Amino acid sequence: MGYLRERVSYLRGLAEGMQISDATNEGKLLKAIIEVMDDIALAVEDVEELQEQMGEQIETIDEDLAEVESLLFDDEDSEDEGCYATNVECPYCEEPMDITEDMIDENNMVECPNCHKEFEVEWECECDSNEDDKQDS
């Protein structure tokens, strides 16, 4: 980051070593140019520092956004699957399970993935999916 300031300092030292005087017009011009270059170097350093800080903030925002996206997309994915019930307990083996609407047959029967016995469930879908029509028929 200090590369430009080093170069300006070198030019300043070079001008002093050459004994460029303020008495001549060329000397005044060269010293003014060196001062402007020094100001520009300071401004560039400030911009680089701000850019680094903004980069860190953007990285933090990006991480937060990724977390929000994962929460939103996970919710959307579960909505796309239709209705579901969580932690339904099998009456035979008492094993908790998650039931999705596609696991229920036309007689409202579900097979337990643990003991493979069928049992009846009361399915009340409260979502706005097309499967609501299937339950009414």
Stockholm file with secondary structure:
# STOCKHOLM 1.0

chainA/1-137         MGYLRERVSYLRGLAEGMQISDATNEGKLLKAIIEVMDDIALAVEDVEELQEQMGEQIETIDEDLAEVESLLFDDEDSEDEGCYATNVECPYCEEPMDITEDMIDENNMVECPNCHKEFEVEWECECDSNEDDKQDS
#=GR chainA/1-137 SS CCHHHHHHHHHHHHHHHTTCCTTSHHHHHHHHHHHHHHHHHHHHHHHHHHHHHHHHHHHHHHHHHHHHHHHHHHHHHHHHTCCEEEEEECTTTCCEEEEEGGGSCTTSEEECTTTCCEEECCCCCCSCSTHHHHHHC
#=GC SS_cons         CCHHHHHHHHHHHHHHHTTCCTTSHHHHHHHHHHHHHHHHHHHHHHHHHHHHHHHHHHHHHHHHHHHHHHHHHHHHHHHHTCCEEEEEECTTTCCEEEEEGGGSCTTSEEECTTTCCEEECCCCCCSCSTHHHHHHC
//
